[in-house]
Amino acid sequence: MHYLELVSTIDPCSGGVIAGITALARERRKRGDLTTVASLDSPVAFSAEHLPFSWVALGPGRGKFAYSPCYTPWLRQHAAEFDAVIINGLWQYHSFGAWRALRQLGIPYLVFPHGMLDPWFRKQYPFKHIKKMLYWWLADYRVLRDAAAVCFTCEQERSLARDSFWPYHVVERVVGYGIDEPPPPYPGQIAEFLCRVPAAAGRRVLLFLSRLHEKKGCDLLLRAFAKACSSDPTWHLVMAGPDDDGSKARLQVMAGELGIAGRVSWPGMLSGAGKWGAFRTAEAFCLPSHQENFGLVVAEALACGCPVLTTDQVNIWREVVDGGAGLVAPDTVVGVTSLLSRWITSGASVTSSCRSQARPTFLRNFHISAAAARIGSLAFRPSMSADLVPA
């Protein structure tokens, strides 16, 4: 099969969407299948030399909606060459422009909302939600309504999606998601991490590795670390990730005010050996998000045998707790402080047990192979049953 994945950008700093597509492309390649990704990026924005998929750049898109005049015509000309078409994400022209082309051609397609229908955004950004309601009525409602299936990564995402927008008429499928096996451990990984974060050497590391963004609860983690670890200077907090909107400067000021500036490192985005070394150095991975559709970074931590400390707003928290691979708490200062305190004061038997259960939890729930198979069976056009194809 040859898959066409449609996404707004392939920028690795954009979050988990392109990371998931990359993992799927690698898994498909093992099975002899191909993947092409079309995005609204400029052709010179990134290098596709080491990517496991072919890349078609149809931008740069204009404005926040990322309109590109060549995107829909390209799809009209080439979409029929692929066995399956998958739209990833909403609210930008890559989804509506695809609907315009595919509906006209009568080509069925799948949609992954990737958490963009979560009602948290409505509550947190009410004015943006009004704008999105206009997009919904004019564009994205039709994109989802006419999809052969709307694919969710877990039951929690499917349940939450029903409460954000009206009208809501979609064919729902839960297909799971995940990552491929990380590279095997070798000493150079930890050395690379410590080269980027020398202050972590000889310390007990709590690791945050995600975008520095309000949604991720970074401020909660700083406040909780200041309270829970105040009496034990052996702990060190690593806040690794790209600075989305200038949050880093505000958070660094907060760390200074809390008296922990010297115990927090800010290495920016970690990738490759440095990222895997971070997971394999850390005693626990912390993701105190207010909203997280899936959390591929949680799967990455578990795959490296790193226990996970997270909130009940990360949609896959149940799998972590049920697998005995970590702890969970509410997404409040009190909740995250309790979370860190429980971990820090827990005995060696608890931490050792969580570490031993991390990889089995990953293999049972988050290895990409199972999700790739489910998506493939759903996306293959000749196998689409009549009840899946929009009228």
Contacts in CASP RR format, 6 or more apart in sequence:
PFRMAT RR
TARGET T0000
AUTHOR 0000-0000-0000
METHOD contacts of the structure
MODEL  1
MHYLELVSTIDPCSGGVIAGITALARERRKRGDLTTVASLDSPVAFSAEH
LPFSWVALGPGRGKFAYSPCYTPWLRQHAAEFDAVIINGLWQYHSFGAWR
ALRQLGIPYLVFPHGMLDPWFRKQYPFKHIKKMLYWWLADYRVLRDAAAV
CFTCEQERSLARDSFWPYHVVERVVGYGIDEPPPPYPGQIAEFLCRVPAA
AGRRVLLFLSRLHEKKGCDLLLRAFAKACSSDPTWHLVMAGPDDDGSKAR
LQVMAGELGIAGRVSWPGMLSGAGKWGAFRTAEAFCLPSHQENFGLVVAE
ALACGCPVLTTDQVNIWREVVDGGAGLVAPDTVVGVTSLLSRWITSGASV
TSSCRSQARPTFLRNFHISAAAARIGSLAFRPSMSADLVPA
1 28 0 8 1.000
1 33 0 8 1.000
1 34 0 8 1.000
1 83 0 8 1.000
1 84 0 8 1.000
1 376 0 8 1.000
1 379 0 8 1.000
1 380 0 8 1.000
2 33 0 8 1.000
2 34 0 8 1.000
2 35 0 8 1.000
2 36 0 8 1.000
2 81 0 8 1.000
2 82 0 8 1.000
2 83 0 8 1.000
2 84 0 8 1.000
3 24 0 8 1.000
3 25 0 8 1.000
3 28 0 8 1.000
3 33 0 8 1.000
3 34 0 8 1.000
3 35 0 8 1.000
3 36 0 8 1.000
3 82 0 8 1.000
3 83 0 8 1.000
3 84 0 8 1.000
3 85 0 8 1.000
3 86 0 8 1.000
3 379 0 8 1.000
4 35 0 8 1.000
4 36 0 8 1.000
4 37 0 8 1.000
4 38 0 8 1.000
4 79 0 8 1.000
4 82 0 8 1.000
4 84 0 8 1.000
4 85 0 8 1.000
4 86 0 8 1.000
5 21 0 8 1.000
5 24 0 8 1.000
5 25 0 8 1.000
5 35 0 8 1.000
5 36 0 8 1.000
5 37 0 8 1.000
5 38 0 8 1.000
5 53 0 8 1.000
5 86 0 8 1.000
5 88 0 8 1.000
6 37 0 8 1.000
6 38 0 8 1.000
6 39 0 8 1.000
6 75 0 8 1.000
6 85 0 8 1.000
6 86 0 8 1.000
6 87 0 8 1.000
6 88 0 8 1.000
6 94 0 8 1.000
6 95 0 8 1.000
6 98 0 8 1.000
7 17 0 8 1.000
7 18 0 8 1.000
7 21 0 8 1.000
7 37 0 8 1.000
7 38 0 8 1.000
7 39 0 8 1.000
7 88 0 8 1.000
7 89 0 8 1.000
7 94 0 8 1.000
8 14 0 8 1.000
8 39 0 8 1.000
8 40 0 8 1.000
8 66 0 8 1.000
8 89 0 8 1.000
8 92 0 8 1.000
8 93 0 8 1.000
8 94 0 8 1.000
9 18 0 8 1.000
9 39 0 8 1.000
9 40 0 8 1.000
9 41 0 8 1.000
10 18 0 8 1.000
10 37 0 8 1.000
10 39 0 8 1.000
10 41 0 8 1.000
10 46 0 8 1.000
10 48 0 8 1.000
10 51 0 8 1.000
10 55 0 8 1.000
11 18 0 8 1.000
11 41 0 8 1.000
11 45 0 8 1.000
11 46 0 8 1.000
12 18 0 8 1.000
12 19 0 8 1.000
12 269 0 8 1.000
12 271 0 8 1.000
13 211 0 8 1.000
13 242 0 8 1.000
13 269 0 8 1.000
15 211 0 8 1.000
16 114 0 8 1.000
16 295 0 8 1.000
16 296 0 8 1.000
16 297 0 8 1.000
17 88 0 8 1.000
17 89 0 8 1.000
17 112 0 8 1.000
17 114 0 8 1.000
19 179 0 8 1.000
19 296 0 8 1.000
20 177 0 8 1.000
20 178 0 8 1.000
20 179 0 8 1.000
20 296 0 8 1.000
20 368 0 8 1.000
21 35 0 8 1.000
21 37 0 8 1.000
21 53 0 8 1.000
21 88 0 8 1.000
22 51 0 8 1.000
22 52 0 8 1.000
22 53 0 8 1.000
23 178 0 8 1.000
23 179 0 8 1.000
23 180 0 8 1.000
23 296 0 8 1.000
23 368 0 8 1.000
24 35 0 8 1.000
24 368 0 8 1.000
24 371 0 8 1.000
24 372 0 8 1.000
24 375 0 8 1.000
25 35 0 8 1.000
25 37 0 8 1.000
25 51 0 8 1.000
25 52 0 8 1.000
25 53 0 8 1.000
26 52 0 8 1.000
26 180 0 8 1.000
26 368 0 8 1.000
27 180 0 8 1.000
27 368 0 8 1.000
27 369 0 8 1.000
27 372 0 8 1.000
28 34 0 8 1.000
28 35 0 8 1.000
28 372 0 8 1.000
29 35 0 8 1.000
29 52 0 8 1.000
31 372 0 8 1.000
34 53 0 8 1.000
34 54 0 8 1.000
35 52 0 8 1.000
35 53 0 8 1.000
35 54 0 8 1.000
36 53 0 8 1.000
36 54 0 8 1.000
36 55 0 8 1.000
36 56 0 8 1.000
36 82 0 8 1.000
37 51 0 8 1.000
37 53 0 8 1.000
37 54 0 8 1.000
37 55 0 8 1.000
37 56 0 8 1.000
38 55 0 8 1.000
38 56 0 8 1.000
38 57 0 8 1.000
38 58 0 8 1.000
38 71 0 8 1.000
38 74 0 8 1.000
38 75 0 8 1.000
38 94 0 8 1.000
39 55 0 8 1.000
39 56 0 8 1.000
39 57 0 8 1.000
39 58 0 8 1.000
39 59 0 8 1.000
39 94 0 8 1.000
40 58 0 8 1.000
40 59 0 8 1.000
40 60 0 8 1.000
40 61 0 8 1.000
40 66 0 8 1.000
40 68 0 8 1.000
40 71 0 8 1.000
40 92 0 8 1.000
40 93 0 8 1.000
40 94 0 8 1.000
41 57 0 8 1.000
41 59 0 8 1.000
41 60 0 8 1.000
42 57 0 8 1.000
42 59 0 8 1.000
42 60 0 8 1.000
43 57 0 8 1.000
43 59 0 8 1.000
45 57 0 8 1.000
45 60 0 8 1.000
46 55 0 8 1.000
48 54 0 8 1.000
48 55 0 8 1.000
56 74 0 8 1.000
58 68 0 8 1.000
58 70 0 8 1.000
58 71 0 8 1.000
58 74 0 8 1.000
59 66 0 8 1.000
59 68 0 8 1.000
59 70 0 8 1.000
59 71 0 8 1.000
60 66 0 8 1.000
60 68 0 8 1.000
61 67 0 8 1.000
61 68 0 8 1.000
61 93 0 8 1.000
62 68 0 8 1.000
64 92 0 8 1.000
65 92 0 8 1.000
65 93 0 8 1.000
66 92 0 8 1.000
66 93 0 8 1.000
66 94 0 8 1.000
67 93 0 8 1.000
68 93 0 8 1.000
71 93 0 8 1.000
71 94 0 8 1.000
71 97 0 8 1.000
72 97 0 8 1.000
72 98 0 8 1.000
72 100 0 8 1.000
72 101 0 8 1.000
73 101 0 8 1.000
75 97 0 8 1.000
75 98 0 8 1.000
75 101 0 8 1.000
75 102 0 8 1.000
76 101 0 8 1.000
76 104 0 8 1.000
76 105 0 8 1.000
79 85 0 8 1.000
79 101 0 8 1.000
79 102 0 8 1.000
79 105 0 8 1.000
79 107 0 8 1.000
80 105 0 8 1.000
80 107 0 8 1.000
83 379 0 8 1.000
83 380 0 8 1.000
83 381 0 8 1.000
84 110 0 8 1.000
84 376 0 8 1.000
84 379 0 8 1.000
84 380 0 8 1.000
84 381 0 8 1.000
85 98 0 8 1.000
85 102 0 8 1.000
85 107 0 8 1.000
85 108 0 8 1.000
85 109 0 8 1.000
85 110 0 8 1.000
85 379 0 8 1.000
86 109 0 8 1.000
86 110 0 8 1.000
86 111 0 8 1.000
86 112 0 8 1.000
86 151 0 8 1.000
86 375 0 8 1.000
86 379 0 8 1.000
87 94 0 8 1.000
87 95 0 8 1.000
87 98 0 8 1.000
87 99 0 8 1.000
87 109 0 8 1.000
87 110 0 8 1.000
87 111 0 8 1.000
87 112 0 8 1.000
87 143 0 8 1.000
87 147 0 8 1.000
88 111 0 8 1.000
88 112 0 8 1.000
88 114 0 8 1.000
89 95 0 8 1.000
89 111 0 8 1.000
89 112 0 8 1.000
89 113 0 8 1.000
89 114 0 8 1.000
89 116 0 8 1.000
90 111 0 8 1.000
90 113 0 8 1.000
90 116 0 8 1.000
90 117 0 8 1.000
90 135 0 8 1.000
90 140 0 8 1.000
90 143 0 8 1.000
90 144 0 8 1.000
91 116 0 8 1.000
91 132 0 8 1.000
91 135 0 8 1.000
91 140 0 8 1.000
95 111 0 8 1.000
95 139 0 8 1.000
95 140 0 8 1.000
95 143 0 8 1.000
96 139 0 8 1.000
96 140 0 8 1.000
96 142 0 8 1.000
96 143 0 8 1.000
98 109 0 8 1.000
98 143 0 8 1.000
99 139 0 8 1.000
99 142 0 8 1.000
99 143 0 8 1.000
99 146 0 8 1.000
102 108 0 8 1.000
102 109 0 8 1.000
103 142 0 8 1.000
103 146 0 8 1.000
108 147 0 8 1.000
108 148 0 8 1.000
108 381 0 8 1.000
108 384 0 8 1.000
108 388 0 8 1.000
108 389 0 8 1.000
108 390 0 8 1.000
109 147 0 8 1.000
109 148 0 8 1.000
110 147 0 8 1.000
110 148 0 8 1.000
110 149 0 8 1.000
110 150 0 8 1.000
110 151 0 8 1.000
110 375 0 8 1.000
110 378 0 8 1.000
110 379 0 8 1.000
111 143 0 8 1.000
111 144 0 8 1.000
111 147 0 8 1.000
111 149 0 8 1.000
111 150 0 8 1.000
111 151 0 8 1.000
112 150 0 8 1.000
112 151 0 8 1.000
112 153 0 8 1.000
113 144 0 8 1.000
113 150 0 8 1.000
113 152 0 8 1.000
113 157 0 8 1.000
113 161 0 8 1.000
113 293 0 8 1.000
114 153 0 8 1.000
114 293 0 8 1.000
114 294 0 8 1.000
115 153 0 8 1.000
115 157 0 8 1.000
115 160 0 8 1.000
115 161 0 8 1.000
115 293 0 8 1.000
115 294 0 8 1.000
116 293 0 8 1.000
117 157 0 8 1.000
117 160 0 8 1.000
117 161 0 8 1.000
117 164 0 8 1.000
117 165 0 8 1.000
118 157 0 8 1.000
118 160 0 8 1.000
118 161 0 8 1.000
118 164 0 8 1.000
118 291 0 8 1.000
118 293 0 8 1.000
119 160 0 8 1.000
119 163 0 8 1.000
119 164 0 8 1.000
120 215 0 8 1.000
120 290 0 8 1.000
120 291 0 8 1.000
120 313 0 8 1.000
121 128 0 8 1.000
121 129 0 8 1.000
121 132 0 8 1.000
121 164 0 8 1.000
121 291 0 8 1.000
122 129 0 8 1.000
122 164 0 8 1.000
124 215 0 8 1.000
124 290 0 8 1.000
124 291 0 8 1.000
132 165 0 8 1.000
133 165 0 8 1.000
136 165 0 8 1.000
141 165 0 8 1.000
141 167 0 8 1.000
141 168 0 8 1.000
144 150 0 8 1.000
144 168 0 8 1.000
144 170 0 8 1.000
145 169 0 8 1.000
145 170 0 8 1.000
145 390 0 8 1.000
146 390 0 8 1.000
147 170 0 8 1.000
147 171 0 8 1.000
147 390 0 8 1.000
148 171 0 8 1.000
148 378 0 8 1.000
148 384 0 8 1.000
148 388 0 8 1.000
148 389 0 8 1.000
148 390 0 8 1.000
149 171 0 8 1.000
149 172 0 8 1.000
149 173 0 8 1.000
149 378 0 8 1.000
149 388 0 8 1.000
150 161 0 8 1.000
150 170 0 8 1.000
150 171 0 8 1.000
150 172 0 8 1.000
150 173 0 8 1.000
151 173 0 8 1.000
151 174 0 8 1.000
151 175 0 8 1.000
151 375 0 8 1.000
151 378 0 8 1.000
152 158 0 8 1.000
152 161 0 8 1.000
152 172 0 8 1.000
152 173 0 8 1.000
152 174 0 8 1.000
152 175 0 8 1.000
152 176 0 8 1.000
153 174 0 8 1.000
153 175 0 8 1.000
153 176 0 8 1.000
153 177 0 8 1.000
153 178 0 8 1.000
153 293 0 8 1.000
153 294 0 8 1.000
153 315 0 8 1.000
153 316 0 8 1.000
153 371 0 8 1.000
154 174 0 8 1.000
154 176 0 8 1.000
154 177 0 8 1.000
154 294 0 8 1.000
154 315 0 8 1.000
154 316 0 8 1.000
155 174 0 8 1.000
156 315 0 8 1.000
156 316 0 8 1.000
156 318 0 8 1.000
157 174 0 8 1.000
157 293 0 8 1.000
157 294 0 8 1.000
157 315 0 8 1.000
158 172 0 8 1.000
158 174 0 8 1.000
160 315 0 8 1.000
161 168 0 8 1.000
162 168 0 8 1.000
171 387 0 8 1.000
171 388 0 8 1.000
171 390 0 8 1.000
173 378 0 8 1.000
175 371 0 8 1.000
175 374 0 8 1.000
175 375 0 8 1.000
175 378 0 8 1.000
176 370 0 8 1.000
176 371 0 8 1.000
176 374 0 8 1.000
177 294 0 8 1.000
177 296 0 8 1.000
177 366 0 8 1.000
177 368 0 8 1.000
177 371 0 8 1.000
178 294 0 8 1.000
178 296 0 8 1.000
178 299 0 8 1.000
178 366 0 8 1.000
178 367 0 8 1.000
178 368 0 8 1.000
178 371 0 8 1.000
179 296 0 8 1.000
179 299 0 8 1.000
179 300 0 8 1.000
179 303 0 8 1.000
179 366 0 8 1.000
179 367 0 8 1.000
179 368 0 8 1.000
180 367 0 8 1.000
180 368 0 8 1.000
181 303 0 8 1.000
181 367 0 8 1.000
182 276 0 8 1.000
182 279 0 8 1.000
182 300 0 8 1.000
182 303 0 8 1.000
182 304 0 8 1.000
183 189 0 8 1.000
183 273 0 8 1.000
183 276 0 8 1.000
185 276 0 8 1.000
185 277 0 8 1.000
185 280 0 8 1.000
185 304 0 8 1.000
188 273 0 8 1.000
188 277 0 8 1.000
189 273 0 8 1.000
189 274 0 8 1.000
189 276 0 8 1.000
189 277 0 8 1.000
189 280 0 8 1.000
190 277 0 8 1.000
190 280 0 8 1.000
190 281 0 8 1.000
192 272 0 8 1.000
192 273 0 8 1.000
192 274 0 8 1.000
192 277 0 8 1.000
193 200 0 8 1.000
193 270 0 8 1.000
193 273 0 8 1.000
193 274 0 8 1.000
193 275 0 8 1.000
193 277 0 8 1.000
193 278 0 8 1.000
193 280 0 8 1.000
193 281 0 8 1.000
194 200 0 8 1.000
194 201 0 8 1.000
194 281 0 8 1.000
196 267 0 8 1.000
196 270 0 8 1.000
196 274 0 8 1.000
197 238 0 8 1.000
197 240 0 8 1.000
197 265 0 8 1.000
197 267 0 8 1.000
197 278 0 8 1.000
199 236 0 8 1.000
199 262 0 8 1.000
199 265 0 8 1.000
200 236 0 8 1.000
200 238 0 8 1.000
200 265 0 8 1.000
200 281 0 8 1.000
203 234 0 8 1.000
203 235 0 8 1.000
203 236 0 8 1.000
204 234 0 8 1.000
204 235 0 8 1.000
204 236 0 8 1.000
204 283 0 8 1.000
205 235 0 8 1.000
205 236 0 8 1.000
205 237 0 8 1.000
205 238 0 8 1.000
205 278 0 8 1.000
205 281 0 8 1.000
205 282 0 8 1.000
205 283 0 8 1.000
206 225 0 8 1.000
206 229 0 8 1.000
206 235 0 8 1.000
206 236 0 8 1.000
206 237 0 8 1.000
206 238 0 8 1.000
206 282 0 8 1.000
206 283 0 8 1.000
206 284 0 8 1.000
206 286 0 8 1.000
206 309 0 8 1.000
206 340 0 8 1.000
207 238 0 8 1.000
207 240 0 8 1.000
207 278 0 8 1.000
207 279 0 8 1.000
207 281 0 8 1.000
207 282 0 8 1.000
207 284 0 8 1.000
207 285 0 8 1.000
207 286 0 8 1.000
207 301 0 8 1.000
207 306 0 8 1.000
208 216 0 8 1.000
208 218 0 8 1.000
208 221 0 8 1.000
208 237 0 8 1.000
208 238 0 8 1.000
208 239 0 8 1.000
208 240 0 8 1.000
208 241 0 8 1.000
208 285 0 8 1.000
208 286 0 8 1.000
208 287 0 8 1.000
208 288 0 8 1.000
209 238 0 8 1.000
209 240 0 8 1.000
209 241 0 8 1.000
209 270 0 8 1.000
209 275 0 8 1.000
209 278 0 8 1.000
209 279 0 8 1.000
209 285 0 8 1.000
209 297 0 8 1.000
209 301 0 8 1.000
210 216 0 8 1.000
210 241 0 8 1.000
210 287 0 8 1.000
210 289 0 8 1.000
210 297 0 8 1.000
211 241 0 8 1.000
211 242 0 8 1.000
211 244 0 8 1.000
212 218 0 8 1.000
212 239 0 8 1.000
212 241 0 8 1.000
212 242 0 8 1.000
212 243 0 8 1.000
212 244 0 8 1.000
212 246 0 8 1.000
212 247 0 8 1.000
212 248 0 8 1.000
212 251 0 8 1.000
213 244 0 8 1.000
213 245 0 8 1.000
213 247 0 8 1.000
214 245 0 8 1.000
214 247 0 8 1.000
214 290 0 8 1.000
215 289 0 8 1.000
215 290 0 8 1.000
215 291 0 8 1.000
215 292 0 8 1.000
216 287 0 8 1.000
216 288 0 8 1.000
216 289 0 8 1.000
216 290 0 8 1.000
217 288 0 8 1.000
217 289 0 8 1.000
217 290 0 8 1.000
217 331 0 8 1.000
217 336 0 8 1.000
218 239 0 8 1.000
218 247 0 8 1.000
218 251 0 8 1.000
218 288 0 8 1.000
219 251 0 8 1.000
219 254 0 8 1.000
220 288 0 8 1.000
220 331 0 8 1.000
220 332 0 8 1.000
220 333 0 8 1.000
220 336 0 8 1.000
221 237 0 8 1.000
221 239 0 8 1.000
221 286 0 8 1.000
221 288 0 8 1.000
221 336 0 8 1.000
222 237 0 8 1.000
222 239 0 8 1.000
222 251 0 8 1.000
222 254 0 8 1.000
222 255 0 8 1.000
222 258 0 8 1.000
222 260 0 8 1.000
222 264 0 8 1.000
223 254 0 8 1.000
223 258 0 8 1.000
223 333 0 8 1.000
223 336 0 8 1.000
223 337 0 8 1.000
224 288 0 8 1.000
224 333 0 8 1.000
224 335 0 8 1.000
224 336 0 8 1.000
224 337 0 8 1.000
224 339 0 8 1.000
224 340 0 8 1.000
225 235 0 8 1.000
225 237 0 8 1.000
225 260 0 8 1.000
225 263 0 8 1.000
225 264 0 8 1.000
225 340 0 8 1.000
226 258 0 8 1.000
226 259 0 8 1.000
226 260 0 8 1.000
227 337 0 8 1.000
227 340 0 8 1.000
227 341 0 8 1.000
228 337 0 8 1.000
228 340 0 8 1.000
228 341 0 8 1.000
228 344 0 8 1.000
229 235 0 8 1.000
229 237 0 8 1.000
229 260 0 8 1.000
229 263 0 8 1.000
229 340 0 8 1.000
229 344 0 8 1.000
232 344 0 8 1.000
233 263 0 8 1.000
235 263 0 8 1.000
235 344 0 8 1.000
236 263 0 8 1.000
236 264 0 8 1.000
236 265 0 8 1.000
237 260 0 8 1.000
237 263 0 8 1.000
237 264 0 8 1.000
237 265 0 8 1.000
238 264 0 8 1.000
238 265 0 8 1.000
238 267 0 8 1.000
238 278 0 8 1.000
238 282 0 8 1.000
239 251 0 8 1.000
239 264 0 8 1.000
239 265 0 8 1.000
239 266 0 8 1.000
240 265 0 8 1.000
240 266 0 8 1.000
240 267 0 8 1.000
240 268 0 8 1.000
240 269 0 8 1.000
240 270 0 8 1.000
240 275 0 8 1.000
240 278 0 8 1.000
241 267 0 8 1.000
241 268 0 8 1.000
241 269 0 8 1.000
241 270 0 8 1.000
242 268 0 8 1.000
242 269 0 8 1.000
243 268 0 8 1.000
248 266 0 8 1.000
252 261 0 8 1.000
252 266 0 8 1.000
255 261 0 8 1.000
255 262 0 8 1.000
255 264 0 8 1.000
270 278 0 8 1.000
275 300 0 8 1.000
276 304 0 8 1.000
277 304 0 8 1.000
279 285 0 8 1.000
279 300 0 8 1.000
279 301 0 8 1.000
279 304 0 8 1.000
279 305 0 8 1.000
279 306 0 8 1.000
280 304 0 8 1.000
280 305 0 8 1.000
280 306 0 8 1.000
282 301 0 8 1.000
282 306 0 8 1.000
283 307 0 8 1.000
283 351 0 8 1.000
284 306 0 8 1.000
284 307 0 8 1.000
284 308 0 8 1.000
284 309 0 8 1.000
284 326 0 8 1.000
284 343 0 8 1.000
284 351 0 8 1.000
285 297 0 8 1.000
285 298 0 8 1.000
285 301 0 8 1.000
285 306 0 8 1.000
285 307 0 8 1.000
285 308 0 8 1.000
285 309 0 8 1.000
286 309 0 8 1.000
286 310 0 8 1.000
286 340 0 8 1.000
287 295 0 8 1.000
287 297 0 8 1.000
287 298 0 8 1.000
287 308 0 8 1.000
287 309 0 8 1.000
287 310 0 8 1.000
287 311 0 8 1.000
287 314 0 8 1.000
288 309 0 8 1.000
288 310 0 8 1.000
288 311 0 8 1.000
288 331 0 8 1.000
288 336 0 8 1.000
288 339 0 8 1.000
289 310 0 8 1.000
289 311 0 8 1.000
289 313 0 8 1.000
289 314 0 8 1.000
289 331 0 8 1.000
290 311 0 8 1.000
290 313 0 8 1.000
290 331 0 8 1.000
291 313 0 8 1.000
292 298 0 8 1.000
292 310 0 8 1.000
292 313 0 8 1.000
292 314 0 8 1.000
292 315 0 8 1.000
293 315 0 8 1.000
294 315 0 8 1.000
294 316 0 8 1.000
295 314 0 8 1.000
295 315 0 8 1.000
295 316 0 8 1.000
298 308 0 8 1.000
298 310 0 8 1.000
298 314 0 8 1.000
298 316 0 8 1.000
298 320 0 8 1.000
298 366 0 8 1.000
299 316 0 8 1.000
299 362 0 8 1.000
299 366 0 8 1.000
301 307 0 8 1.000
301 308 0 8 1.000
301 358 0 8 1.000
302 308 0 8 1.000
302 320 0 8 1.000
302 325 0 8 1.000
302 358 0 8 1.000
302 359 0 8 1.000
302 361 0 8 1.000
302 362 0 8 1.000
302 366 0 8 1.000
303 358 0 8 1.000
303 359 0 8 1.000
303 362 0 8 1.000
303 366 0 8 1.000
304 358 0 8 1.000
304 359 0 8 1.000
305 355 0 8 1.000
305 358 0 8 1.000
305 359 0 8 1.000
305 362 0 8 1.000
306 355 0 8 1.000
306 358 0 8 1.000
307 325 0 8 1.000
307 326 0 8 1.000
307 327 0 8 1.000
307 343 0 8 1.000
307 351 0 8 1.000
307 354 0 8 1.000
307 355 0 8 1.000
307 358 0 8 1.000
308 320 0 8 1.000
308 325 0 8 1.000
308 326 0 8 1.000
308 327 0 8 1.000
308 358 0 8 1.000
309 326 0 8 1.000
309 327 0 8 1.000
309 328 0 8 1.000
309 339 0 8 1.000
309 340 0 8 1.000
309 343 0 8 1.000
310 317 0 8 1.000
310 320 0 8 1.000
310 326 0 8 1.000
310 327 0 8 1.000
310 328 0 8 1.000
311 317 0 8 1.000
311 328 0 8 1.000
311 329 0 8 1.000
311 330 0 8 1.000
311 331 0 8 1.000
311 335 0 8 1.000
311 336 0 8 1.000
311 339 0 8 1.000
312 328 0 8 1.000
312 329 0 8 1.000
312 330 0 8 1.000
312 331 0 8 1.000
313 331 0 8 1.000
316 365 0 8 1.000
316 366 0 8 1.000
317 328 0 8 1.000
319 361 0 8 1.000
319 364 0 8 1.000
319 365 0 8 1.000
319 366 0 8 1.000
320 326 0 8 1.000
320 328 0 8 1.000
320 361 0 8 1.000
321 327 0 8 1.000
321 328 0 8 1.000
323 357 0 8 1.000
323 360 0 8 1.000
323 361 0 8 1.000
323 364 0 8 1.000
324 353 0 8 1.000
324 354 0 8 1.000
324 357 0 8 1.000
324 361 0 8 1.000
325 354 0 8 1.000
325 357 0 8 1.000
325 358 0 8 1.000
325 360 0 8 1.000
325 361 0 8 1.000
326 354 0 8 1.000
326 357 0 8 1.000
326 358 0 8 1.000
327 339 0 8 1.000
327 342 0 8 1.000
327 343 0 8 1.000
327 354 0 8 1.000
328 339 0 8 1.000
329 335 0 8 1.000
329 336 0 8 1.000
329 338 0 8 1.000
329 339 0 8 1.000
329 342 0 8 1.000
343 351 0 8 1.000
377 383 0 8 1.000
378 384 0 8 1.000
378 388 0 8 1.000
END
